[in-house]
């Protein structure tokens, strides 16, 4: 096998060939205890950006580490508690991404089940919602499709309208 052929192999095969070539290394590696699998985060975390935010579930590992370091290094006393909580949340995501670097996450955002986009170096940025007196969740937390049943049958429109309002948090 040439160097180019070896470099073209998947990493898992490269490691297997190296361990087979060096049995003493294989023995030492097998003595190491495997790390426990981290639990899948149940809730997504918003990562603040300039005038927007991105979801931790859609952020790749290197960027999660950057934002974790930023949260830990910000020493402003007025934001210390918030930064500590953000660093802890991001550490859970870092542990999960280390074990599952390309996994698509599913869980809860704003008390709604959702499936995130795959992790990316350039995840979608979302504008911060305007904070006012209403208790409605942000626009991107609403269901992707909003079916209007009133156009189909006028007999049950009150029932469907009531279900639609409950689903949207009103």
Secondary structure, DSSP 8 states (H G I E B T S, - for coil): --HHHHHHS-HHHHHHHHHHH-HHHHHHHHHS---------SB--EEEETTEEEEGGGB-HHHHHHHHHHHHH---GGGHHHHHHHHHHHHHHHHHHHH-TT---EEEETTEEEE----BTT---EE-----S-----GGGS-S----GGGT-STTHHHHHHHHHHHTT-
